[in-house]
């Protein structure tokens, strides 16, 4: 019998190098992680400077004008410093994509979010891989499966937490938003796929899973809540079953981008049981029913105040964070007062707020009675001043209580910062820890709160 034929990778003399710029939200960050994982699998090396890169990939954001400006600046810098640039992400599609093409006609490639193949094809053309992805075997290090990266790919977050994207796109038609035109309609991942990925992350050392999507509460509706099997148990592709499954992994699970549909009520008991963190990130956007109707927000007619009160009865220490828009077209002083009244009644823990700004392609641009910028800024200041009082009061009430804190960073002079259940990375507050014994990132400790302001807590470690 003849000997088997073994494919021998054709090695090139120089390892191809790629520079990478990742902008935008956590959903875009996950896209960057997937592209970087594929680059590494094919033998590319990522480098931190333009001058060392053979080609540069810029993953853009195009949601609001400030994000568009930041993305255009990043592309311009990459073109000036390197000259061989591939653009992907939200700015690659949608209403603003023509601006990129007109301003930078010499770009190697422009593609939209999740179009990983287009990015890799452009990289292959710009700088051939060390291993030909079409005919060669994958690099040996990738085949061996010997390490964190080989199991779960490249991560751009610290080792102890990770974002888990459960779906792409959105089916809603909010009048101020152009995300569906950039990311498409809802496409949910099967629940067994999500749970297997999450289990791998936990086995690799991840202590907190942050669930993200455009609309987490709509998870599975597009595939009719298709069933999947994980750990010999059947789960539906739904937010409730996802929370149940993730709750079996024994780590912090945090839910982001949840619309206030009635079925969200079903996961509150799981929070009370600590299967998932008692934390909900819900973009309410406004408190006036008439403004919400003009925004075309889903579930705008739901009585959110009653449901918030019901959630707190079931899970008294639930943390609620949200974002709002003031100065939406047609917003009257009376409607803004409705928002302020809603704000006082809701007593949310964490809040972000923005003034409305037109986004090319958004239907809200066609609405009448746009609010003057000076009025918008005045309303923003009034709203945030009221929220600062609420947040400060809530944090002051924690003084003397014992909380769990996940250590995030050991800074200069051994300053230890972490987060409690109430704090998502990057967007919420911090807990500044004092302790005797050294701590390390990812470690979870119990601490007594000894001080607070409107954003952060100070606490002393009592159990390491």
Residue pairs with C-beta under 8 A, 6 or more apart in sequence:
7 135
7 136
7 137
9 131
9 132
9 136
9 137
9 139
10 131
10 132
10 136
11 130
11 131
12 128
12 130
14 130
15 43
15 44
15 45
15 130
16 43
16 44
16 45
16 54
16 127
16 128
16 129
16 130
17 44
17 45
17 46
17 47
17 52
17 53
17 54
17 127
18 39
18 44
18 45
18 46
18 47
18 53
18 54
18 55
18 56
18 57
18 123
18 127
19 46
19 47
19 48
19 49
19 50
19 52
19 53
19 55
19 56
19 57
19 78
19 82
20 32
20 35
20 36
20 46
20 56
20 57
20 59
21 56
21 57
21 58
21 59
21 74
21 78
22 28
22 29
22 32
22 59
22 156
23 58
23 59
23 60
23 61
23 67
23 70
23 71
23 74
23 89
24 59
24 60
24 61
24 63
24 67
24 71
24 89
24 90
25 61
25 63
25 212
26 163
26 165
26 210
26 212
26 256
27 113
27 163
27 165
27 212
27 213
27 214
28 59
28 61
28 89
28 90
28 113
29 156
29 157
29 163
30 163
30 165
30 212
31 59
31 88
31 89
31 113
31 114
31 116
32 59
32 156
33 153
33 154
33 155
33 156
34 116
34 153
35 57
35 59
35 88
35 116
35 119
35 120
36 46
36 153
36 154
36 156
37 149
37 153
37 154
38 116
38 120
39 46
39 120
39 123
40 46
40 142
40 149
40 154
41 138
41 139
41 142
42 120
42 129
42 130
42 131
42 133
42 138
42 139
43 129
43 130
43 131
43 139
44 123
44 129
44 130
47 53
50 56
50 77
50 78
50 81
50 82
51 81
51 82
53 82
54 84
54 126
54 127
55 82
55 84
55 85
55 86
55 108
55 123
55 126
55 127
56 78
56 82
56 84
56 85
56 86
57 85
57 86
57 87
57 88
57 119
57 123
58 71
58 74
58 75
58 78
58 85
58 86
58 87
58 88
58 89
59 88
59 89
60 71
60 74
60 75
60 87
60 88
60 89
60 90
60 91
60 92
60 100
61 67
61 68
61 70
61 71
61 89
61 90
61 91
62 68
62 71
62 89
62 90
62 91
62 92
62 94
62 96
62 97
62 178
62 182
63 90
63 177
63 178
63 179
63 359
64 354
64 357
64 359
65 357
65 359
68 91
68 96
68 99
71 89
71 91
72 91
72 99
72 100
72 103
75 85
75 87
75 100
75 103
75 104
75 107
76 103
76 104
78 85
79 85
79 104
79 106
79 107
83 106
84 108
84 126
84 127
85 104
85 107
85 108
86 107
86 108
86 109
86 119
86 122
86 123
86 126
87 100
87 104
87 107
87 109
87 110
87 111
88 109
88 110
88 111
88 112
88 113
88 115
88 118
88 119
89 112
89 113
90 112
90 113
90 179
90 182
90 183
91 97
91 100
92 100
92 110
92 111
92 112
92 113
92 115
93 111
93 112
93 113
93 181
93 182
94 112
94 178
94 181
94 182
94 361
95 178
95 181
95 359
95 360
95 361
96 360
96 361
97 110
97 112
100 107
100 110
101 107
101 110
108 122
108 125
108 126
109 118
109 119
109 121
109 122
111 118
111 119
111 122
112 182
112 183
113 168
113 182
113 183
114 168
114 183
120 133
123 129
124 133
130 139
131 137
131 138
131 139
137 143
141 150
142 150
144 150
145 151
148 159
148 204
148 205
149 155
151 200
151 203
151 204
152 162
152 197
152 200
152 201
152 204
155 162
157 163
157 425
158 408
158 441
158 442
159 204
159 205
159 206
159 441
159 442
160 205
160 206
160 207
160 208
160 406
160 408
160 441
160 442
161 206
161 207
161 208
161 209
161 210
161 252
161 406
161 425
162 201
162 206
162 208
162 209
162 210
163 210
163 212
164 194
164 197
164 198
164 201
164 209
164 210
164 211
164 212
165 189
165 212
165 213
166 188
166 189
166 194
166 211
166 212
166 213
166 216
166 219
166 242
167 186
167 187
167 188
167 189
167 213
167 214
167 215
167 216
167 218
167 219
167 222
168 183
168 184
168 186
168 187
168 213
168 214
169 179
169 180
169 183
169 184
169 185
169 186
169 187
169 214
170 179
170 180
170 183
170 185
170 186
170 214
170 215
170 218
171 180
171 185
171 186
171 215
171 218
171 221
171 222
172 180
172 215
172 259
172 296
172 297
172 298
173 180
173 296
173 363
174 295
174 296
174 297
174 298
175 294
175 295
175 296
175 362
175 363
175 364
175 367
176 295
176 325
176 328
176 356
176 359
176 362
176 364
177 359
177 362
178 359
178 360
178 361
178 362
179 214
181 361
183 214
185 222
186 214
186 215
186 218
186 221
186 222
187 222
188 219
188 220
188 221
188 222
188 223
188 237
189 237
190 223
190 226
190 228
190 237
191 220
191 226
191 227
191 228
191 230
191 235
191 236
191 237
191 238
191 241
191 242
191 245
192 228
192 229
192 230
192 235
193 228
194 242
195 228
195 230
195 231
195 235
195 242
195 245
195 246
196 230
198 209
198 245
198 246
198 249
199 230
199 249
201 209
202 209
202 249
202 250
202 251
205 442
206 251
207 251
207 252
207 406
207 442
207 444
208 251
208 252
208 253
208 254
208 406
209 246
209 249
209 251
209 252
209 253
209 254
210 254
210 256
210 424
210 425
211 242
211 246
211 253
211 254
211 255
211 256
212 256
212 257
213 219
213 256
213 257
214 257
215 257
215 259
216 239
216 255
216 256
216 257
216 258
216 259
217 239
217 258
217 259
217 260
217 261
217 263
217 264
218 259
218 261
219 237
219 238
219 239
219 242
220 226
220 236
220 237
220 238
220 239
223 237
225 236
225 237
225 238
226 236
226 237
227 234
227 235
227 236
227 237
228 234
228 235
228 237
229 235
230 245
231 248
235 241
235 242
235 244
235 245
239 258
239 263
239 264
239 267
240 263
240 266
240 267
243 253
243 255
243 267
243 270
243 275
243 276
244 270
244 275
246 253
246 276
247 253
247 270
247 275
247 276
252 277
252 406
252 421
253 275
253 276
253 277
254 276
254 277
254 279
254 281
254 424
255 267
255 276
255 277
255 279
255 280
255 281
256 281
256 424
257 281
257 283
258 264
258 280
258 281
258 282
259 282
259 283
259 298
259 299
260 282
260 284
260 299
260 302
260 304
260 307
261 298
261 299
261 302
262 299
262 302
262 307
264 280
264 282
265 307
265 310
265 311
267 276
268 310
268 311
268 314
268 315
268 318
269 314
269 315
270 276
271 277
271 278
271 279
271 315
271 318
272 278
272 314
272 315
277 421
278 315
278 317
278 318
278 319
278 421
279 318
279 319
279 320
279 321
279 421
279 422
279 424
280 311
280 318
280 319
280 320
280 321
281 321
281 322
281 424
282 320
282 321
282 322
283 322
283 323
284 304
284 322
284 323
284 324
284 346
285 292
285 295
285 297
285 322
285 323
285 324
285 325
286 292
286 295
286 297
286 324
286 325
286 328
286 339
287 324
287 338
287 339
287 340
287 341
287 342
287 343
287 346
288 331
288 335
288 336
288 338
288 339
288 342
289 300
289 301
289 338
290 335
291 328
291 330
291 331
291 335
291 338
291 339
292 300
293 300
294 328
294 329
294 330
294 364
294 367
295 325
295 328
295 364
296 363
304 346
305 342
305 345
305 346
308 320
308 346
311 318
311 320
312 318
317 421
319 349
319 350
319 421
319 422
320 346
320 348
320 349
320 350
321 348
321 349
321 350
321 351
321 352
321 424
321 427
321 428
322 348
322 350
322 351
322 352
323 351
323 352
323 353
323 354
324 339
324 351
324 352
324 353
324 354
324 383
325 353
325 354
325 355
325 356
326 336
326 339
326 353
326 354
326 355
326 356
326 376
326 379
326 380
326 383
327 355
327 356
327 371
327 373
327 375
327 376
327 379
327 380
328 356
328 364
328 371
329 356
329 364
329 367
329 368
329 369
329 370
329 371
330 367
330 368
330 369
330 371
331 356
331 371
331 379
336 379
339 383
340 382
340 383
340 386
343 351
343 383
343 386
343 387
343 390
344 386
344 390
347 390
347 394
348 387
348 390
349 391
349 394
349 422
350 391
350 422
350 427
350 428
350 429
351 384
351 387
351 390
351 391
352 427
353 380
353 383
353 384
353 387
354 380
355 373
355 376
355 377
355 379
355 380
356 364
356 371
356 376
358 364
358 365
358 370
359 365
371 379
388 454
389 454
391 454
391 455
392 452
392 453
392 454
395 429
395 452
395 453
395 454
395 455
395 456
395 457
396 452
398 449
398 452
398 457
399 449
399 450
399 451
399 452
400 448
400 449
401 448
401 449
402 446
402 447
402 448
402 449
402 462
403 420
403 421
403 431
403 446
403 447
403 449
403 457
403 459
404 420
404 421
404 444
404 445
404 446
404 447
405 418
405 419
405 420
405 431
405 433
405 444
405 445
405 446
405 447
405 459
405 461
406 418
406 419
406 420
406 442
406 443
406 444
407 416
407 417
407 418
407 433
407 439
407 440
407 441
407 442
407 443
407 444
407 445
408 417
408 418
408 419
408 425
408 430
408 441
409 416
409 417
409 418
409 441
410 416
410 438
410 439
410 440
410 441
411 417
414 438
415 432
416 432
416 433
416 434
416 435
416 439
417 430
417 431
417 432
417 433
418 430
418 431
418 433
418 445
419 425
419 428
419 429
419 430
419 431
420 431
420 457
422 428
422 429
423 429
423 430
423 431
429 455
429 456
429 457
430 455
430 456
430 457
431 447
431 456
431 457
431 458
431 459
432 456
432 457
432 458
432 459
433 439
433 445
433 447
433 459
433 460
433 461
434 458
434 459
434 460
434 461
435 445
435 460
435 461
435 464
436 461
437 461
437 464
439 445
439 461
439 464
443 464
445 461
445 463
445 464
446 461
446 462
446 463
447 459
447 460
447 461
447 462
448 459
448 460
448 462
449 457
449 458
449 459
450 458
450 459
450 460
451 457
451 458
452 458
